[in-house]
């Protein structure tokens, strides 16, 4: 699946696999593919492999790994060897695509707190911003920040407005925001600095659902205006 990635220790119980430093489908597919393969193994002591934009964090129990590993080999070395072996056994590079998920969004004035600001940035109307935003699909690159918060991209350059200079202390649950080339949905009410252009009623995270997060890395999202 290409050249071996860089692997480095992130504490006593985590190994990070780095494929690069850019947002791309190719690198993200490598990260998701490796994480999926590792999570499918039964290697003793492996807790979870979590993909990001272009990396994977592999969490493990060092005591259990040492017991199952080779004598005189550290837990990190054992996990690194597992990562390399798993990576080498992956199929040839292909874009990892998950489900297509439709998200209904209210772009009304009460929900679209920064829609006017985005329109001003783009030099166009609010209606055009909505049209531009909903005319394409968005890949879920990773989950982070909050449980169920999906980092998605990429936003059309015409409306890729930077984060707010001063973050809000409270962003409503379900708010759909833009931050440069990224878009995301706040799963809970929380502080945040993204430009809010709408709101959804979808439950983005639930302890009563498996998996807990509505969106998963590799999914493709279509934002649909509420009628």
N, C-alpha and C positions, 0 to 999 in steps of 0.2 A: 504493500500500500504506500510505497514511497520511502524516502529517507526516514531514519529513526528520529523521533522527536527528542527534545532535551527533557531529562527527568531530574528533578531536584527535590530535596527534602523540605517539607513545610512543617517542622516540628517533629515530635517523636512518633506521631500516628497518622501522618499524611504525606503522600508523595504526589507532586504536581507534574503533569506531563504538558509540556508547552510545544505547540505546533507553529507558533508565529505570533506576530503582533499587529494583525490587521483583521478587519471584519470582512470575511469572505465566505461564500458557500462552501468552497473546497475545504478550508481549514475547519469550519464549523462541522462539516460532515465527518471529517476525521475524528474530531472530538466526540461527537455523538456516537459514531460507530464504535470507537474504542470503549466509551463508557457503557454502552449497551452490551458489548461483548463481555466486559469485566463483570458487570452486574449479573450476567448469566452464568458465571462460573460458580463452583462450590468450593473455592479455595479457602481453607481454614483461616479465619481471622480477618477476611476481607469484609468491611462494613458496608461501604457504598462508594461508587464512582460517580462523580457529579460533573457533567460537562459545562463548559462556559463557551465564550465566543470562539476561542482558539486554544483551549486547554482543557485538561481534565484533572480534578482533584480526587485522589484515590485515598479514602480513609480506611484505616485498618487498626486492629488490636495488636500492638507489638508483642505482647506476651504470647498470644495464641500463634502468631506468625512465627515467632522464634521456635516454638515447640514443633511446628510443622515443617520448618525450613531445614536447610543444610547446616551441619555443625560448623561453627566458626564464621557463619555468615550473619550479618545484622538483619533485623527485620526489614529495614529499608532496602538492602541489597536483594533480599528474597522477593519483595514486592516489585522492585524494579525489574528483576528477571521475569516475573510473571507478566508485567506490562509489555516488555519487549516481545516475549513469546506470543502473547495475545495479539499484539499489533502485527507481528509478522504473519499470523494466520488469518488476518482479515482479508476479505475479498478485495479485488482491485477497486480503486477509488470510484465512488459513485455518490451522487448527492442524496443525503439521507432526508427523505420526505415522510412526514407523518400524516395525520388527518388534515382535512380541510374543515375549518371551524368557522361558522358564521356568527358574528357578534353584532347584535342590534344596538344602535347608538342613538341617543337623543342629542341632537345638535341645537336644541333650543337655547334661548338666552340664559335661563337659570342654570343650565348644565354646562354651557360652553363659556366658561369664565374668561378665557383668553382668546376666543375666536377672533374678536376684533383686532387684537394685537398681532395675531398671526397674519390676518388679512393685510394689515398695515405693513408688516414686514415683507409680504409677498407683492405688495402693490396691486392688490386685486380685491375682489369682494369676498364677503364671508361665504356666500353661496359657491363661489369658485373654489375656495379653500376646501369646502366639504366635498365638492366634485373631484378635486385633485386627490384628496385623501382617500376617498372611497373607490376610486377608479382602479386601484391596484391591490394586490395581496401582499401580506407581510409574513415573513418567516420568523418563527420563534427561535431565537438563537440560544437563549439560556433563561433560567429562573434565578432570581436573586432579589436583594434589597428587602423585600417582605415575602412571607410565604405566599406563593401563587402569583408573584409579580413576574410577568414575562417580558423580557427585553426583545422587541421585535424590530425588524427593518426590512428594506430601508425606505425611509420617507423621501418623497420627491424633493429634489433640491430646491424647488421653488417655494416650498413651505417648511423647509428644514430650519425652523427658528431655534436659536439657542435657548438654554434654560433661563428662567427668570433671574434677574439680578438679585432679588430678595425672595427666598423661598417662602411659601405660605406655611404657617404653623399648623394648618389643618386643611387637608384636601379631602373632599367627600369620597366615600366608598364608591367604586365603580367609575371614577373619573378616567377619561381617556386623554393622555397627554402626549406632547411632542417635545423632544429634546435633541435638537440637531437631526441626525439621520435616524434616530431611534423613536419608536413609539411604544407606549405601554399603558396598562390599566391598573389603577390602584385597587388592590383587593380589599383593603380596609381603609377607614379614615386614618390619615397619618400626615405628618409634615411632608412637604415635597416642593420641588422647584420646577417641575415640568410645566409647559404651557398647556392648559386644559382647554380642549376644544369640544368636549362632549361627555356623555355619561351613559353607562350601560347598567342594566338591572341584572346581568348575569352574575352568578355566584362564582367568583374566580378561585376560591379556596374553601374547602369544607373537610372537616375531620370525619364526616359521615360518608365520604366518597373515596373510592380507590381507582386511580390515584387521587390524592387530595386536591391537586391543582387541576383546574379545568384544562389549561394549556400545558403542553409538554414540548421540550426541545425537538425541533424538526417539524412541528405542526405548521400549517399555513392558515393564516387568519384573513377572513374577509369582513370588513366593517360595513354594515348595512344600515342606512338611515332608518329610524323608526318612522312608520307611516302615521 
